[in-house]
């Protein structure tokens, strides 16, 4: 939490093609954003919401390795 708000990682580029990225490229997306969030808030988040709701098995494996909890939505309006 930061100033009463939950802060989560959402990737650096917010690309539609994130599920197609290789392990190293996707991990760099997450870690670059993690570093930026930490620099600004002085806190580390472990929540990841996939851009556009797109998620691949590889993304799940990388996020698990980095100890992230994946959050999505359950209603599309």
ZALUM-304485 format. One line per field, with one value per atom (N, C-alpha, C, O, CB): residue number from 1; atom name; x, z negated, y negated. Coordinates in Angstrom, 2 decimals. Atoms other than C-alpha are relative to their C-alpha. Glycine has a CB too. Example, Ala and Ser with C-alpha at 12.3 -4.5 7.8 and 13.67 -1.06 7.14 Angstrom:
<atoms>
num	[1,1,1,1,1,2,2,2,2,2]
atome	[N,CA,C,O,CB,N,CA,C,O,CB]
east	[0.89,12.30,0.90,1.94,-0.99,-0.82,13.67,-0.77,-0.26,0.41]
up	[0.00,-7.80,0.00,-0.66,-1.25,0.06,-7.14,-0.73,-0.90,1.42]
north	[1.19,4.50,-1.20,-1.18,-0.03,1.19,1.06,-1.09,-2.20,-0.46]
</atoms>
This chain:
<atoms>
num	[1,1,1,1,1,2,2,2,2,2,3,3,3,3,3,4,4,4,4,4,5,5,5,5,5,6,6,6,6,6,7,7,7,7,7,8,8,8,8,8,9,9,9,9,9,10,10,10,10,10,11,11,11,11,11,12,12,12,12,12,13,13,13,13,13,14,14,14,14,14,15,15,15,15,15,16,16,16,16,16,17,17,17,17,17,18,18,18,18,18,19,19,19,19,19,20,20,20,20,20,21,21,21,21,21,22,22,22,22,22,23,23,23,23,23,24,24,24,24,24,25,25,25,25,25,26,26,26,26,26,27,27,27,27,27,28,28,28,28,28,29,29,29,29,29,30,30,30,30,30,31,31,31,31,31,32,32,32,32,32,33,33,33,33,33,34,34,34,34,34,35,35,35,35,35,36,36,36,36,36,37,37,37,37,37,38,38,38,38,38,39,39,39,39,39,40,40,40,40,40,41,41,41,41,41,42,42,42,42,42,43,43,43,43,43,44,44,44,44,44,45,45,45,45,45,46,46,46,46,46,47,47,47,47,47,48,48,48,48,48,49,49,49,49,49,50,50,50,50,50,51,51,51,51,51,52,52,52,52,52,53,53,53,53,53,54,54,54,54,54,55,55,55,55,55,56,56,56,56,56,57,57,57,57,57,58,58,58,58,58,59,59,59,59,59,60,60,60,60,60,61,61,61,61,61,62,62,62,62,62,63,63,63,63,63,64,64,64,64,64,65,65,65,65,65,66,66,66,66,66,67,67,67,67,67,68,68,68,68,68,69,69,69,69,69,70,70,70,70,70,71,71,71,71,71,72,72,72,72,72,73,73,73,73,73,74,74,74,74,74,75,75,75,75,75,76,76,76,76,76,77,77,77,77,77]
atome	[N,CA,C,O,CB,N,CA,C,O,CB,N,CA,C,O,CB,N,CA,C,O,CB,N,CA,C,O,CB,N,CA,C,O,CB,N,CA,C,O,CB,N,CA,C,O,CB,N,CA,C,O,CB,N,CA,C,O,CB,N,CA,C,O,CB,N,CA,C,O,CB,N,CA,C,O,CB,N,CA,C,O,CB,N,CA,C,O,CB,N,CA,C,O,CB,N,CA,C,O,CB,N,CA,C,O,CB,N,CA,C,O,CB,N,CA,C,O,CB,N,CA,C,O,CB,N,CA,C,O,CB,N,CA,C,O,CB,N,CA,C,O,CB,N,CA,C,O,CB,N,CA,C,O,CB,N,CA,C,O,CB,N,CA,C,O,CB,N,CA,C,O,CB,N,CA,C,O,CB,N,CA,C,O,CB,N,CA,C,O,CB,N,CA,C,O,CB,N,CA,C,O,CB,N,CA,C,O,CB,N,CA,C,O,CB,N,CA,C,O,CB,N,CA,C,O,CB,N,CA,C,O,CB,N,CA,C,O,CB,N,CA,C,O,CB,N,CA,C,O,CB,N,CA,C,O,CB,N,CA,C,O,CB,N,CA,C,O,CB,N,CA,C,O,CB,N,CA,C,O,CB,N,CA,C,O,CB,N,CA,C,O,CB,N,CA,C,O,CB,N,CA,C,O,CB,N,CA,C,O,CB,N,CA,C,O,CB,N,CA,C,O,CB,N,CA,C,O,CB,N,CA,C,O,CB,N,CA,C,O,CB,N,CA,C,O,CB,N,CA,C,O,CB,N,CA,C,O,CB,N,CA,C,O,CB,N,CA,C,O,CB,N,CA,C,O,CB,N,CA,C,O,CB,N,CA,C,O,CB,N,CA,C,O,CB,N,CA,C,O,CB,N,CA,C,O,CB,N,CA,C,O,CB,N,CA,C,O,CB,N,CA,C,O,CB,N,CA,C,O,CB,N,CA,C,O,CB,N,CA,C,O,CB,N,CA,C,O,CB,N,CA,C,O,CB,N,CA,C,O,CB]
east	[0.82,0.00,0.86,1.94,-0.93,-0.69,1.10,-1.04,-1.93,0.81,0.94,-0.76,-1.45,-2.35,0.19,1.34,-3.76,-0.46,-1.58,-0.96,0.37,-3.75,0.82,1.98,0.20,-0.73,-2.82,0.72,0.12,-0.95,-0.79,-0.04,0.38,0.86,1.28,-0.35,0.48,0.81,0.78,-1.25,-0.79,2.80,-0.94,-1.83,1.18,0.88,1.19,0.82,0.29,-0.99,-1.01,4.31,0.49,-0.16,-0.59,-0.60,6.54,-0.60,-0.85,1.50,0.46,5.25,-1.51,-2.05,0.67,1.44,1.60,-0.36,-1.40,-0.74,0.15,1.93,-1.09,-1.27,1.32,0.95,-0.85,0.73,0.14,-0.84,-0.78,1.94,0.80,1.61,0.93,-0.72,3.23,-0.04,0.98,-0.58,0.03,2.02,0.91,1.21,-1.41,-0.87,4.25,1.48,2.35,-0.36,-1.39,7.41,0.68,0.03,0.09,-0.79,10.17,0.19,-0.15,1.36,-0.19,11.11,0.81,0.39,0.70,-0.88,13.95,-0.67,-0.56,1.30,0.64,11.97,-1.16,-1.31,-0.50,1.11,8.89,0.51,0.01,-0.92,-0.56,10.96,0.55,0.41,1.12,-0.52,12.67,-1.14,-1.00,0.79,1.19,9.21,-0.44,-0.69,-1.17,0.46,8.23,1.02,0.66,-0.27,-1.03,11.54,0.25,0.55,1.29,-0.16,11.84,-1.10,-0.85,-0.01,1.13,8.40,0.12,-0.15,-1.32,-0.20,9.13,1.02,0.82,0.46,-1.05,12.27,-0.53,-0.24,1.21,0.56,10.39,-1.01,-0.99,-0.68,0.97,7.55,0.72,0.36,-0.94,-0.78,10.07,0.72,0.80,1.02,-0.71,12.03,-0.94,-0.56,0.62,0.97,8.90,-0.64,-0.77,-1.07,0.78,7.08,0.84,0.38,-1.05,-0.87,10.02,-0.60,-0.26,0.21,0.63,7.90,0.07,0.24,-1.47,-0.04,7.86,-1.37,-1.92,1.11,1.29,4.67,0.21,1.23,-0.82,-0.02,3.97,-1.33,-1.75,0.32,1.27,0.71,0.25,0.85,-1.14,-0.13,0.61,-1.36,-2.04,1.02,1.22,-2.38,0.42,0.97,-1.01,-0.43,-1.80,-0.73,-1.95,-0.24,0.62,-2.39,-1.00,-0.73,1.06,1.06,-5.58,-0.57,-1.32,0.54,0.48,-6.28,0.63,0.14,-1.48,-0.64,-3.94,1.12,2.00,0.55,-0.94,-1.92,0.39,-0.46,-0.61,-0.47,0.21,0.57,0.85,1.06,-0.58,1.54,1.41,1.80,0.03,-1.35,5.07,-0.02,0.82,0.68,0.13,3.97,-0.27,0.32,-1.13,0.32,2.50,1.25,1.49,-1.09,-1.24,5.78,0.98,1.55,0.67,-0.92,7.87,-0.51,0.26,0.17,0.58,5.51,0.08,0.32,-1.45,-0.12,5.49,1.44,1.67,-0.43,-1.41,9.30,0.36,1.19,0.88,-0.27,9.29,-0.91,-0.89,-0.19,0.89,6.72,-1.12,-1.48,0.80,1.12,3.95,-1.32,-1.42,0.12,1.37,0.25,-0.68,-0.60,-0.77,0.66,-1.74,-1.44,-2.17,0.04,1.37,-4.94,-0.60,0.07,-0.06,0.73,-7.52,-1.36,-1.61,-0.15,1.35,-11.07,-0.94,-0.57,-0.37,0.95,-14.19,-1.24,-2.13,-0.40,1.15,-16.64,0.49,1.30,-0.95,-0.28,-16.34,-1.30,-2.31,0.61,1.22,-18.84,0.07,-0.86,-0.18]
up	[0.00,0.00,0.00,-0.60,-1.20,-0.05,0.71,-0.16,0.68,1.34,0.28,-0.79,0.04,0.52,1.01,0.07,-1.33,1.26,1.30,-0.31,-1.27,2.21,0.23,-0.16,1.17,-0.45,3.53,1.29,2.21,0.20,-1.20,6.09,0.60,-0.11,-0.32,-0.66,8.63,1.26,1.85,0.34,-1.22,11.50,1.17,1.07,-0.06,-1.15,14.94,1.29,2.39,0.08,-1.07,17.14,0.39,0.11,1.23,-0.37,18.55,1.28,1.39,0.15,-1.31,22.12,0.20,1.09,1.09,-0.13,21.63,1.38,1.94,-0.24,-1.35,24.91,0.11,-0.78,0.48,-0.32,26.46,0.24,0.11,1.23,-0.37,27.42,-1.17,-0.96,1.12,1.18,23.87,-0.14,-0.48,-1.24,0.12,23.87,1.01,0.85,0.19,-1.01,26.92,-0.28,0.40,1.37,0.34,25.32,-0.55,-1.16,-1.02,0.59,24.39,-1.50,-2.01,0.70,1.45,20.77,-0.40,-1.27,-0.52,0.37,20.63,0.24,-0.61,0.77,-0.34,22.33,-0.96,-1.43,1.46,0.92,20.16,-1.42,-2.08,-0.03,1.34,16.97,-0.10,-1.13,-0.31,-0.01,17.95,-0.14,-0.83,1.30,0.12,18.35,-1.46,-1.96,0.86,1.39,14.83,-0.92,-1.76,-0.45,0.90,13.15,0.21,-0.75,0.20,-0.26,14.85,-0.70,-1.29,1.51,0.65,13.58,-1.51,-2.22,0.46,1.44,10.13,-0.54,-1.61,-0.29,0.41,9.91,-0.05,-0.98,0.96,-0.06,10.91,-1.14,-1.78,1.36,1.10,8.44,-1.33,-2.16,-0.03,1.24,5.68,-0.18,-1.29,0.00,0.06,6.53,-0.44,-1.22,1.36,0.30,6.30,-1.37,-2.12,1.07,1.22,3.39,-1.18,-2.33,0.26,1.03,1.45,-0.52,-1.62,-1.16,0.36,1.36,1.21,2.35,-0.47,-1.06,3.34,0.12,-0.88,-0.27,-0.21,4.87,0.43,1.03,1.06,-0.45,5.46,0.63,0.60,-1.17,-0.70,7.37,1.46,1.78,-0.62,-1.44,11.16,0.66,0.48,0.66,-0.80,13.37,1.47,1.92,-0.35,-1.40,16.98,0.86,0.80,0.57,-0.89,19.53,0.94,1.48,0.81,-0.90,21.55,-0.43,0.32,1.43,0.50,19.41,0.69,0.55,0.15,-0.76,21.61,-0.82,-1.33,1.34,0.85,19.83,0.68,1.24,-1.40,-0.58,21.05,-1.10,-2.21,1.10,0.95,19.31,-0.38,-1.55,0.60,0.27,19.64,-0.97,-1.87,1.31,0.91,17.93,-1.42,-2.39,0.46,1.32,15.07,-0.65,-1.84,0.12,0.53,14.66,-0.49,-1.57,1.05,0.37,14.59,-1.24,-2.17,1.17,1.15,12.18,-1.27,-2.35,0.29,1.16,9.88,-0.52,-1.73,0.37,0.37,9.90,-0.73,-1.64,1.25,0.61,8.97,-1.21,-1.76,1.04,1.17,6.18,0.15,-0.81,-1.23,-0.24,7.77,-0.12,0.22,1.40,0.00,7.18,1.21,1.39,-1.36,-1.19,10.40,-0.35,-0.93,1.16,0.23,10.19,1.34,2.17,-1.03,-1.21,12.94,-0.42,-1.60,0.98,0.30,13.17,0.35,1.05,0.77,-0.30,13.33,0.73,1.05,-1.26,-0.70,15.01,1.10,0.85,-1.00,-1.10,18.41,0.36,0.64,1.24,-0.30,19.07,1.41,1.86,-1.00]
north	[1.19,0.00,-1.24,-1.26,0.00,1.28,-3.55,-1.09,-1.24,-0.16,1.09,-6.47,0.50,-0.19,-1.14,-0.58,-4.18,0.72,1.22,-1.06,-0.63,-2.76,1.27,1.35,-0.97,-1.18,0.67,-0.36,-0.92,1.23,0.26,0.38,1.35,2.24,-0.86,-1.24,3.12,-0.24,-1.32,0.78,0.02,3.88,0.29,1.14,1.04,-0.14,3.61,0.10,-0.02,-1.19,-0.10,4.04,-1.39,-2.39,0.73,1.27,1.34,-0.56,-1.76,0.16,0.48,1.17,0.08,-0.57,0.79,-0.18,2.23,0.56,0.21,-1.33,-0.51,4.15,1.07,1.90,0.57,-1.07,6.23,1.32,2.40,-0.38,-1.18,8.64,0.59,1.49,-0.35,-0.48,9.21,1.52,2.11,-0.64,-1.47,12.86,0.71,1.90,0.49,-0.60,13.46,-0.26,0.29,-0.53,0.30,12.06,1.24,2.09,-1.16,-1.08,14.48,-0.25,-1.31,0.13,0.08,15.13,-1.23,-2.00,1.26,1.11,12.58,-1.35,-2.24,0.07,1.27,9.80,-0.29,-1.41,0.02,0.20,10.33,-0.31,-1.21,1.24,0.23,10.54,-1.42,-2.08,1.04,1.37,7.26,-1.01,-2.01,-0.27,0.87,5.65,-0.11,-1.21,0.56,-0.04,6.71,-0.67,-1.50,1.45,0.52,5.89,-1.49,-2.20,0.76,1.44,2.46,-0.78,-1.84,-0.28,0.66,1.53,0.09,-0.88,0.60,-0.19,2.98,-1.01,-1.60,1.46,0.94,0.84,-1.43,-2.18,0.09,1.34,-2.30,-0.24,-1.28,-0.23,0.12,-1.68,-0.14,-0.97,1.23,0.02,-1.02,-1.34,-1.87,1.14,1.28,-4.18,-1.13,-1.99,-0.34,1.06,-6.35,0.18,-0.78,-0.03,-0.24,-4.70,0.46,0.43,1.01,-0.60,-3.20,1.30,1.75,-0.99,-1.27,-0.03,0.93,0.50,-0.20,-1.01,3.19,0.66,1.13,1.06,-0.65,4.52,1.45,1.78,-0.77,-1.39,8.18,0.36,1.52,0.95,-0.19,7.73,-0.33,-1.36,-0.89,0.25,8.00,0.14,1.16,0.96,-0.09,7.21,-0.05,-1.05,-1.15,-0.05,8.28,-1.04,-1.16,1.39,0.97,5.52,0.68,1.75,-0.74,-0.47,6.03,1.36,1.98,0.10,-1.28,9.11,1.21,2.33,0.07,-1.07,11.16,0.63,-0.07,-0.53,-0.72,13.81,1.30,2.00,0.28,-1.26,16.70,0.88,0.42,-0.25,-0.94,19.78,-0.45,-0.36,1.42,0.49,18.37,-1.17,-1.25,-0.41,1.14,15.14,0.50,0.00,-0.95,-0.56,17.18,0.59,0.38,1.08,-0.59,19.09,-1.07,-0.94,0.88,1.08,15.89,-0.71,-0.98,-1.00,0.71,14.15,0.84,0.31,-0.39,-0.89,17.18,-0.02,-0.08,1.45,0.03,17.20,-1.30,-1.31,0.17,1.30,13.50,-0.28,-1.38,-1.09,0.10,14.12,-1.03,-1.72,-0.32,0.92,12.06,0.75,1.93,-0.65,-0.49,12.60,-0.65,-1.87,-0.33,0.51,12.24,-0.36,0.44,1.05,0.44,10.22,-0.41,-1.03,-1.17,0.37,9.79,-0.54,-0.76,1.21,0.43,8.62,1.14,2.08,-1.29,-1.06,10.72,-0.50,0.28,0.70,0.57,8.35,-0.94,-1.83,-0.75,0.93,6.69,-0.69,-0.04,0.75,0.77,3.93,-0.52,-1.19,-1.17]
</atoms>
